[in-house]
Amino acid sequence: MHVRGTVLMLKTTQHVPRLVSRASSTVMSVYSAPTPITTNFHVPSAGMATAAVARVVEKTPRPVVLSGPSGCGKSTLINRLINEIGKDKLGFSVSHTTRGPRPGEKDTVDYHFVTREEFEKAIEDKEFVEHAIFSGNRYGTSKKAILDVLQHGKLCLLDIDSQGVKSIKGTDLNPVLVFIKPPSLEVLEMRLRSRGTETEEAIQKRLATAGTEMEFGNTPGVYDHIIINDDLEVAYKQLKSIIDQVMRDNSASIKEGSS
Ligand SMILES: Nc1ncnc2c1ncn2[C@@H]1O[C@H](COP(=O)(O)OP(=O)(O)OP(=O)(O)O)[C@@H](O)[C@H]1O
C-alpha cells in the first residue's frame, strides 16, 4: 500500500466528534477553504456541561500513521494486524487513487479507483483530508473514509507517504507517526522485484521516490517511531506494541474525557 491513505481502525470504547471541530478550524493544509462537515456521530447531549463536552472533544483518540517507501512492508504488516486483531475490532476503509488496480485488487475494496478527472473534482469539492502524487499517480484520503471509521468508534491507522505526513502534521489530529524502514535500498529493490506486481518502469519510479522517503524518514523529530523491517517477526512485534500502547492511551483518554 502506498500513499493510498489506507485507513484501518482499531476499536476503542467510544467515538467522539473530533473531526467536526477539526473540519471547521485547521483541517489539512490541502484545503483552501475548509467547510464544516456533517456527520452522524454520537454528539454529547445538550444537557451535558459545556466543559465536559470540550474535554471529550479534546481527548479524541490519536490516529496512527504508517509511512515508508514502496515495498518497505506496510501492507504486509497491516495485513498481519488485521489477521491478529480481527475484523470485529479492526475496520478497514478505502482511499482514492488514479493508479490502475493490481491483479486481485477490487474497486471500492482495496481502493476507489478513479480517473484523474474524478480525482480533480474530489479535490475541488474538498473531499480529501490529504492527497499526494506518488510515482505519477494520485492518492487521497477522503474525509468520508475517516468519518466512516470514526463513526464505528475505531482508531484510524493511516498508510500515507511523506507528503501526506507533512500535511497531517499540520493538523490537530495529533497522529502517532511510524516510519517503516527497509534494511537498505538494495533489499527494498529486491523485495519490490520479488513481489512481481510492478512493471520495470514502475519499479524505477518507486526506487527513485524511495530515496526521498528514506531521507524524510531519517530526519530527526519527524516520526515518533522508526521500525526497521528486516526480520518481519521483530518488525511486527514492534508495531503491535506501539498499536497496543496507543489503544491503551486512547481508551484511558476517552474514559477521562467522558467522566
Ligand atoms: N521483513 C520482510 N522480509 C522479507 N520480505 C518482506 C518483508 N516485509 C515485506 N516483505 C515483502 O516485500 C514485498 C513488499 O512488501 P509490501 O507489499 O508489504 O510493501 P508496501 O510498503 O505495502 O509497498 P507499497 O507501498 O508499494 O504497497 C512483499 O512481497 C512482501 O511480502
The ligand as an SDF file (V2000), in Angstrom:
LIG
                    3D

 31 33  0  0  0  0  0  0  0  0999 V2000
   10.5730   -8.3840    6.5940 N   0  0  0  0  0  0  0  0  0  0  0  0
   10.3950   -8.8360    5.3490 C   0  0  0  0  0  0  0  0  0  0  0  0
   11.2260   -9.7820    4.8750 N   0  0  0  0  0  0  0  0  0  0  0  0
   11.0860  -10.2430    3.6170 C   0  0  0  0  0  0  0  0  0  0  0  0
   10.1530   -9.8200    2.7380 N   0  0  0  0  0  0  0  0  0  0  0  0
    9.2920   -8.8760    3.1570 C   0  0  0  0  0  0  0  0  0  0  0  0
    9.3680   -8.3300    4.4730 C   0  0  0  0  0  0  0  0  0  0  0  0
    8.3960   -7.4070    4.5970 N   0  0  0  0  0  0  0  0  0  0  0  0
    7.7480   -7.3790    3.4260 C   0  0  0  0  0  0  0  0  0  0  0  0
    8.2740   -8.2550    2.5520 N   0  0  0  0  0  0  0  0  0  0  0  0
    7.8710   -8.4920    1.1560 C   0  0  0  0  0  0  0  0  0  0  0  0
    8.2370   -7.3190    0.4390 O   0  0  0  0  0  0  0  0  0  0  0  0
    7.2810   -7.0380   -0.5630 C   0  0  0  0  0  0  0  0  0  0  0  0
    6.7860   -5.6100   -0.3620 C   0  0  0  0  0  0  0  0  0  0  0  0
    6.0170   -5.5600    0.8190 O   0  0  0  0  0  0  0  0  0  0  0  0
    4.6360   -4.7770    0.8650 P   0  0  0  0  0  0  0  0  0  0  0  0
    3.8370   -5.0200   -0.3750 O   0  0  0  0  0  0  0  0  0  0  0  0
    4.0210   -5.0850    2.1720 O   0  0  0  0  0  0  0  0  0  0  0  0
    5.2010   -3.2870    0.8470 O   0  0  0  0  0  0  0  0  0  0  0  0
    4.4120   -1.9060    0.8980 P   0  0  0  0  0  0  0  0  0  0  0  0
    5.2040   -0.9990    1.7560 O   0  0  0  0  0  0  0  0  0  0  0  0
    2.9990   -2.1130    1.2760 O   0  0  0  0  0  0  0  0  0  0  0  0
    4.5480   -1.4630   -0.6030 O   0  0  0  0  0  0  0  0  0  0  0  0
    3.6130   -0.4510   -1.4410 P   0  0  0  0  0  0  0  0  0  0  0  0
    3.7060    0.8640   -0.7480 O   0  0  0  0  0  0  0  0  0  0  0  0
    4.1920   -0.4520   -2.8110 O   0  0  0  0  0  0  0  0  0  0  0  0
    2.2350   -1.0270   -1.4180 O   0  0  0  0  0  0  0  0  0  0  0  0
    6.1710   -8.0740   -0.4410 C   0  0  0  0  0  0  0  0  0  0  0  0
    6.3680   -9.0610   -1.4190 O   0  0  0  0  0  0  0  0  0  0  0  0
    6.3670   -8.6320    0.9640 C   0  0  0  0  0  0  0  0  0  0  0  0
    5.9730   -9.9830    1.0450 O   0  0  0  0  0  0  0  0  0  0  0  0
  1  2  1  0
  2  3  1  0
  2  7  2  0
  3  4  2  0
  4  5  1  0
  5  6  2  0
  6  7  1  0
  6 10  1  0
  7  8  1  0
  8  9  2  0
  9 10  1  0
 10 11  1  0
 11 12  1  0
 11 30  1  0
 12 13  1  0
 13 14  1  0
 13 28  1  0
 14 15  1  0
 15 16  1  0
 16 17  2  0
 16 18  1  0
 16 19  1  0
 19 20  1  0
 20 21  2  0
 20 22  1  0
 20 23  1  0
 23 24  1  0
 24 25  2  0
 24 26  1  0
 24 27  1  0
 28 29  1  0
 28 30  1  0
 30 31  1  0
M  END
$$$$
